[in-house]
């Protein structure tokens, strides 16, 4: 195991604070990033209790127009691929507010969500998506199959990376699928993290960072065939894997094996590529701080856009506090009037941008930069400019 990057100490990415009285006792944790030469997995070794991270969760998928469009296409793709009908069941693990499953419901299929965050499970139920408010594991899967029967598709989006015991977790998916069913999981793609310098997608919730090679090894351990992988542009570039029972689907897909070989040719199975990435991360921080401090020296005002988990990593690693960003704004009502973890920047409503008209807005949710800039066209028309820090620093 090789320690190639240190981003900490770091607060928990989604643990926003309610009052200034909480600042002094806020916990910070190490956040070293490691590469395993044996299984090629990039991972964190400092594991935070999931009860702390996920029982009350502030990220809801329904606040993004980009995700909403993605979900509509996602559901249609899966329903058509598996020829699903009204008797077929889709189970989504980490179903959040039910946004994706509600898209499946428009295709007249049965749905069930599983999510440990009781607050967002209530939101899902309110929109008509039955949801089990539990952590998912092989044991949970056994109970679900006993009660609801086998599933045609078991879906998990941006959740596999959150799990410490990935073999047990994936075995639960396998247990739930019918003989011809599919395990379908989306996750951020390690190659995009490397090439796009997406270091801010590293935080304590994300324990694992997957390449195709690492996924193949994981599927081998569980007894699944990795039959197909799609690349989807959401969240800065993600993989969508499709895996099934070998007795029905045969071995790993030829295109998947070719993809894994391409990764090997690009150096993703060796340490040197990750050491190069670490240096690029340090250089990116230097460049961003030089820009921000230069603007302040000119008397310019700067605000943030986004109270995202990735924003927590970026502002803490770069040391961006209220001296640089007096406030940030966010569309989510769950985050407005809170304070960002670590650097304690107030989170205000999005309307604040037009009220205060800062000279520059640093987009912390850069993966939605185009959507944000479209929505804030009036701010831009009045002379405001956007700073997009990743993948390459630019001012728009």
C-alpha positions in Angstrom: 0.0 0.0 0.0 1.5 3.3 -1.1 0.6 6.7 0.5 0.9 9.1 -2.5 -1.3 12.1 -1.5 -2.2 13.8 1.8 -5.2 16.2 1.8 -5.9 16.4 5.6 -6.6 17.1 8.3 -10.1 17.4 6.9 -13.6 17.9 8.4 -16.4 15.6 7.3 -17.5 16.9 3.9 -21.2 17.0 4.5 -21.1 17.9 8.3 -22.3 21.5 7.9 -22.5 23.4 11.2 -25.6 25.2 12.5 -24.1 27.8 14.8 -20.7 29.4 15.5 -20.8 27.8 18.9 -20.1 24.5 17.2 -16.8 25.7 15.6 -14.5 25.0 18.4 -15.4 21.3 18.9 -15.6 20.4 15.2 -13.7 17.2 14.5 -11.0 16.8 11.9 -9.6 13.6 10.5 -6.6 12.5 8.5 -7.2 12.1 4.8 -4.4 10.2 3.2 -4.9 8.6 -0.2 -3.3 5.2 -1.0 -2.6 3.0 -4.0 -2.7 -0.8 -3.7 -0.2 -2.3 -6.1 -1.9 -5.7 -5.8 -5.6 -4.9 -6.6 -4.9 -1.5 -8.2 -7.5 0.2 -6.0 -7.0 3.8 -4.9 -8.5 4.2 -1.4 -8.6 5.9 1.9 -7.6 4.0 5.0 -9.2 6.3 7.6 -12.7 4.9 7.9 -15.4 7.0 9.6 -18.4 5.3 11.3 -21.2 5.2 8.7 -23.7 6.1 11.4 -21.9 9.5 11.7 -21.8 10.0 7.9 -25.1 8.9 6.6 -27.9 8.7 9.2 -28.8 12.4 8.6 -27.7 13.4 5.1 -27.9 16.9 3.5 -27.3 16.0 -0.1 -30.5 15.4 -2.1 -30.3 14.5 -5.7 -33.5 16.3 -6.7 -32.0 19.8 -6.5 -30.0 19.4 -9.8 -31.5 19.8 -13.3 -28.6 17.9 -14.7 -29.2 14.9 -12.5 -33.0 15.0 -13.2 -32.3 14.7 -17.0 -29.7 12.0 -16.4 -32.2 10.0 -14.3 -34.9 10.1 -17.0 -32.5 8.6 -19.6 -31.0 6.2 -17.0 -34.4 4.6 -16.2 -35.3 4.3 -19.9 -32.0 2.6 -20.7 -32.4 0.0 -18.0 -36.1 -0.7 -18.7 -35.4 -1.2 -22.4 -32.3 -3.2 -21.9 -34.0 -5.7 -19.6 -37.4 -5.6 -21.3 -39.0 -4.8 -17.9 -42.8 -5.0 -17.3 -45.2 -4.4 -14.4 -44.2 -7.6 -12.5 -40.5 -6.7 -12.5 -38.8 -5.1 -9.5 -36.1 -2.5 -9.4 -34.2 -2.0 -6.1 -32.0 1.0 -5.7 -29.4 1.0 -2.9 -28.7 4.5 -1.6 -31.9 5.7 -3.2 -31.7 9.1 -1.6 -34.9 11.2 -2.2 -36.3 8.7 -4.7 -35.6 10.9 -7.7 -34.3 8.0 -9.9 -36.9 5.4 -8.8 -39.7 7.9 -9.5 -38.5 7.8 -13.1 -38.8 4.0 -13.1 -42.3 4.3 -11.8 -43.3 6.2 -15.0 -42.5 2.9 -16.9 -44.9 1.0 -14.7 -42.4 -1.2 -12.9 -42.2 -2.1 -9.2 -39.7 -0.1 -7.2 -38.0 -0.2 -3.8 -35.5 2.1 -2.3 -32.9 1.4 0.4 -31.2 4.3 2.2 -29.9 4.7 5.7 -30.6 8.5 5.9 -33.9 8.7 7.6 -34.5 12.3 6.7 -34.2 11.7 2.9 -36.0 8.4 3.1 -39.0 10.4 4.4 -38.7 12.7 1.4 -38.8 9.6 -0.9 -41.8 8.1 0.8 -43.6 11.5 0.5 -43.2 11.3 -3.3 -44.6 7.7 -3.4 -41.3 5.7 -3.4 -41.3 2.9 -0.9 -38.0 3.1 1.0 -36.3 0.9 3.6 -34.3 3.2 5.9 -31.4 0.8 6.6 -27.7 0.4 5.7 -27.4 -2.2 2.9 -25.4 -5.4 3.3 -25.7 -9.1 2.3 -27.9 -9.5 5.4 -30.2 -6.7 4.4 -30.4 -8.2 0.9 -31.5 -11.6 2.3 -34.4 -9.9 4.2 -35.5 -7.8 1.2 -35.5 -10.9 -1.2 -37.6 -12.8 1.3 -40.2 -10.1 1.5 -40.2 -8.7 -2.1 -38.8 -11.5 -4.2 -35.9 -11.3 -6.7 -35.1 -8.1 -8.6 -34.6 -7.7 -12.3 -32.2 -4.8 -11.6 -30.4 -3.7 -8.5 -29.0 -0.3 -8.9 -26.5 1.8 -6.9 -25.3 5.2 -7.8 -22.3 6.8 -6.1 -22.5 4.4 -3.2 -20.0 1.6 -3.9 -17.2 4.1 -3.2 -18.8 4.8 0.2 -18.4 1.2 1.5 -15.6 -0.2 3.6 -16.5 -3.9 3.0 -17.1 -3.8 -0.8 -17.2 -7.6 -1.3 -20.0 -8.1 1.2 -21.8 -5.1 -0.2 -21.6 -6.4 -3.8 -22.6 -9.9 -2.7 -25.8 -8.3 -1.4 -26.5 -7.0 -4.9 -25.8 -10.4 -6.4 -28.1 -12.1 -3.9 -31.0 -9.8 -4.9 -30.9 -10.2 -8.6 -32.9 -12.9 -10.5 -31.1 -15.4 -12.7 -31.2 -13.0 -15.7 -31.1 -9.8 -13.6 -28.3 -7.2 -13.6 -26.3 -5.4 -11.0 -26.0 -1.8 -12.3 -23.7 0.6 -10.4 -22.5 4.1 -11.3 -19.4 5.5 -9.7 -16.9 8.3 -10.4 -14.2 7.1 -12.8 -10.6 7.1 -11.5 -9.2 8.1 -14.9 -11.3 11.2 -14.9 -10.1 12.0 -11.4 -6.5 11.8 -12.6 -6.9 13.5 -16.0 -9.3 16.2 -14.8 -7.4 16.8 -11.5 -10.6 16.1 -9.6 -8.9 15.9 -6.2 -11.9 17.6 -4.6 -14.0 14.4 -5.2 -11.8 12.8 -2.5 -13.5 13.0 0.9 -14.2 10.6 3.8 -17.5 9.4 2.3 -15.5 8.2 -0.7 -13.3 5.3 0.5 -12.6 3.8 -2.9 -11.8 5.2 -6.3 -12.4 2.7 -9.1 -10.7 1.8 -12.3 -12.0 -1.0 -14.6 -9.1 -3.1 -13.4 -10.2 -2.7 -9.8 -13.8 -3.5 -10.7 -12.8 -6.7 -12.5 -11.0 -7.9 -9.4 -13.9 -7.1 -7.2 -16.4 -8.9 -9.4 -14.1 -12.0 -9.5 -14.1 -12.1 -5.7 -17.9 -12.0 -5.6 -18.6 -14.3 -8.5 -20.1 -11.8 -10.9 -19.4 -11.3 -14.6 -18.7 -7.7 -15.6 -20.5 -7.8 -18.9 -20.6 -4.2 -19.9 -19.4 -0.7 -18.9 -20.8 2.6 -20.1 -19.1 5.9 -19.7 -21.5 8.6 -18.6 -20.5 12.3 -18.3 -22.4 13.0 -15.0 -20.4 14.1 -11.9 -17.3 14.9 -13.9 -17.2 11.5 -15.6 -18.6 8.3 -14.3 -18.6 4.5 -15.1 -21.8 2.6 -15.2 -21.1 -1.1 -14.7 -23.5 -4.0 -15.6 -22.7 -7.3 -13.9 -24.7 -10.5 -13.8 -24.6 -14.2 -12.9 -21.9 -16.1 -14.9 -24.3 -19.0 -15.4 -26.5 -16.7 -17.4 -24.1 -14.1 -18.9 -20.9 -16.1 -19.3 -17.6 -14.4 -18.6 -16.5 -10.8 -18.5 -17.3 -8.8 -21.6 -14.6 -8.5 -24.3 -15.0 -4.7 -24.4 -14.5 -4.6 -20.7 -11.3 -6.5 -20.9 -10.1 -4.3 -23.7 -10.8 -1.2 -21.5 -8.8 -2.7 -18.7 -5.8 -3.3 -21.0 -6.0 0.4 -22.1 -5.8 1.5 -18.5 -2.7 -0.6 -18.0 -1.1 1.0 -21.1 -1.9 4.4 -19.6 0.0 3.6 -16.4 -3.1 3.4 -14.1 -1.9 0.1 -12.6 1.5 1.6 -11.5 2.5 4.0 -8.7 4.2 6.6 -10.9 1.0 7.9 -12.4 -0.3 8.7 -8.9 2.8 10.4 -7.7 2.5 12.7 -10.8 -1.1 13.4 -9.9 -0.1 14.5 -6.4 2.3 17.1 -7.7 -0.3 18.4 -10.1 -2.7 18.8 -7.2 -0.2 20.9 -5.3 0.4 23.1 -8.3 -3.3 23.6 -8.8 -3.7 24.9 -5.2 -0.8 27.3 -5.7 -2.4 28.7 -8.9 -5.9 29.1 -7.5 -4.6 30.9 -4.3 -2.5 33.2 -6.4 -5.6 34.2 -8.5 -7.8 34.7 -5.4 -5.3 36.7 -3.4 -4.5 38.8 -6.4 -8.1 39.7 -6.9 -8.5 40.7 -3.2 -5.4 42.8 -3.5 -7.1 44.7 -6.3 -10.1 45.3 -4.1 -12.4 42.8 -5.8 -15.1 41.0 -4.0 -15.5 37.2 -4.3 -18.3 34.8 -3.3 -18.8 31.1 -3.6 -21.4 29.1 -5.4 -22.1 25.7 -3.9 -22.2 24.1 -0.5 -21.0 20.7 -1.9 -18.9 18.0 -0.4 -16.3 18.5 -3.1 -16.3 22.2 -2.1 -15.4 21.2 1.5 -12.3 19.4 0.3 -11.2 22.2 -2.0 -11.7 25.1 0.4 -10.0 23.2 3.3 -7.1 21.9 1.3 -6.5 25.4 -0.2 -7.2 27.2 3.1 -10.0 29.3 1.7 -11.9 30.9 4.6 -14.1 33.9 5.1 -11.2 36.3 4.4 -11.4 35.1 0.8 -15.1 34.0 0.6 -17.3 36.0 3.0 -20.2 33.7 2.0 -21.2 30.9 -0.5 -24.7 30.3 -1.9 -26.6 27.1 -2.6 -30.0 26.0 -4.0 -30.6 23.4 -1.3 -32.9 24.6 1.5 -31.3 22.0 3.7 -27.9 23.9 3.6 -29.0 27.5 3.6 -28.1 29.3 6.9 -25.5 26.7 7.8 -21.7 27.0 7.8 -19.3 25.1 5.7 -17.2 22.4 7.5 -13.7 23.5 8.5 -13.6 27.0 7.2 -17.0 28.1 8.5 -18.2 30.1 5.5 -21.9 31.1 5.8 -24.2 29.4 3.3 -26.8 31.9 1.9 -29.7 31.6 -0.6 -28.8 31.9 -4.3 -30.7 35.2 -4.6 -27.9 36.8 -2.6 -25.7 36.9 -5.7 -28.0 39.4 -7.4 -28.5 41.3 -4.1 -24.8 41.8 -3.4 -23.4 41.4 -7.0 -19.8 40.3 -6.0 -17.2 40.9 -8.7 -16.4 37.1 -8.9 -18.1 33.9 -8.0 -15.9 30.8 -7.3 -17.9 27.8 -8.5 -17.3 25.1 -5.9 -19.8 22.7 -7.5 -17.7 22.8 -10.8 -19.3 19.6 -12.1 -22.5 21.7 -12.6 -20.6 24.8 -13.8 -22.4 25.1 -17.1 -25.8 24.7 -15.5 -25.0 27.3 -12.8 -23.7 29.8 -15.3 -26.9 29.5 -17.3 -29.0 30.0 -14.3 -27.0 33.0 -13.2 -27.0 34.7 -16.6 -28.4 37.9 -15.0 -25.4 38.1 -12.6 -23.1 37.7 -15.5 -24.9 40.3 -17.7 -24.4 42.8 -14.8 -20.6 42.3 -15.1 -20.1 39.4 -12.7 -17.5 36.8 -13.6 -17.2 33.1 -12.7 -14.1 31.3 -11.5 -14.1 27.6 -12.3 -11.2 25.9 -10.4 -11.2 22.4 -11.9 -10.1 20.8 -14.1 -8.1 23.8 -15.3 -8.5 27.1 -13.6 -10.4 29.5 -15.8 -12.3 32.8 -15.5 -15.5 33.2 -17.5 
